[in-house]
Amino acid sequence: MPVYLDNNATTSMPAEVLDVMLPYLTTTIGNPSSVHRYGRFSRQAIDDARVQVAALVNAEPSQVVFTSGGTEANNLAISGSCKKWHNAALAIAATEHSSVIEPARLQALDNTVLDMIDVNAQGQVTVAALKQVLHDNTRLISVMLANNETGVIQDLQPLLNIAQQHNIWFHTDASQAAGKIEVDLKQLPVQLLTLSSHKLYGPRGVGALIIDKNIEIDPIIVGGGQEKNMRSGTENIAAIVGFGKAAELAKQALQSRVELLSQMQSQLEAGLTQIASVKIFAKDEKRLPNTTLFAIDGIEGETLLMQLDKKGFAVSSGSACHSSKVRASHVLQAMGIDDLTGSGAIRVSLGIENNSAEVDGFLSAINEILETLRPNLSLNVS
Ligand SMILES: Cc1ncc(COP(=O)(O)O)c(C=O)c1O
């Protein structure tokens, strides 16, 4: 089996998660909206999962709105807020995930002014950059907690302070952060927070938006009024139950997961820095313990990715292909990285099933590839 090093794309699902889901895919029927006992049983399962998901981020269960994933939660946060206002302005970081950028662009076609907040060379939004884009009518700021490509963890508190001073709502996409670092809504009381189950060893196709009790946003999917009118549609009970279990495990195991991932990340980055002309993006910034985005001078990311795939290592490239020209991703561009450097980007995102031997194997594979691609470039790292 190839070694999977692409855990920011999606994670595996442990047996404990599948086990709690199976009854809802097989023997258990009942629409949670039905009043009979089958319905009540399903409703209870969803409410139990709501408690588990809320606990992961220290929120109240009543704040949790289950969605079909992080994408929908981000759309709900942005569009559901903007739908409430007229002639308002919205500020989002330039490095946001496309599921924040695209709904924000759609709102900008309507009656919302969209301001992009610059990031610095390390991928951080500074207070000065935020202040630069604020208007009297700015109603919502959206800055992600951890970036999916670079792993950079945003220092949100100073930005939230500004938002609070100006009475502006704050949304953060914590899809990549939750389960890898502590996320505590009592410490960081943002109004809207996005979660995605499959980034934390839960099933794909389910997520949540956590909504502050003191605000009201409009739904973007209307119909039967499920999720207290915030998200209509018969609930995906099995996925929600699995998400709940994954959230519970993530909370229980956070410390040990962080230690495991950090050790492997250090080993990986120590090995990479021995290879001539390797650049690790945002190396000295606070980053997720599992994410390393790097480029090797003169080697295109896609080429390296394919060679690694042949050698049995699954990683992701951090570049974007536009009309067959390979460019730096929008995240790296925002950090001021040129297309040549950015097109070499490779993302390794470690997971809890990886081990030190696999990291060693990965470093050896890189070295072997470099020996064939650029005979004078590599050092022996194993
Ligand atoms: C930062 C971030 N936000 C949102 C999403 C979308 O989540 P989902 O796949 O659950 O729709 C992703 C997934 O790649 C992500 O990395």
The ligand as a MOL file (V3000), in Angstrom:
LIG
                    3D

  0  0  0     0  0            999 V3000
M  V30 BEGIN CTAB
M  V30 COUNTS 16 16 0 0 0
M  V30 BEGIN ATOM
M  V30 1 C -9.5620 25.1210 5.0470 0
M  V30 2 C -10.6520 24.3370 4.4200 0
M  V30 3 N -11.9040 24.7980 4.4590 0
M  V30 4 C -12.9230 24.1290 3.9160 0
M  V30 5 C -12.7300 22.9400 3.2830 0
M  V30 6 C -13.9000 22.2290 2.6680 0
M  V30 7 O -14.3450 21.1870 3.5050 0
M  V30 8 P -15.2430 20.0130 2.9020 0
M  V30 9 O -14.3570 19.1430 2.0960 0
M  V30 10 O -15.7750 19.3180 4.1410 0
M  V30 11 O -16.3380 20.6240 2.1210 0
M  V30 12 C -11.4340 22.4110 3.1950 0
M  V30 13 C -11.1860 21.1450 2.4630 0
M  V30 14 O -10.2530 21.0050 1.7310 0
M  V30 15 C -10.3710 23.1250 3.7880 0
M  V30 16 O -9.1250 22.6790 3.7370 0
M  V30 END ATOM
M  V30 BEGIN BOND
M  V30 1 1 1 2
M  V30 2 1 2 3
M  V30 3 2 2 15
M  V30 4 2 3 4
M  V30 5 1 4 5
M  V30 6 1 5 6
M  V30 7 2 5 12
M  V30 8 1 6 7
M  V30 9 1 7 8
M  V30 10 2 8 9
M  V30 11 1 8 10
M  V30 12 1 8 11
M  V30 13 1 12 13
M  V30 14 1 12 15
M  V30 15 2 13 14
M  V30 16 1 15 16
M  V30 END BOND
M  V30 END CTAB
M  END
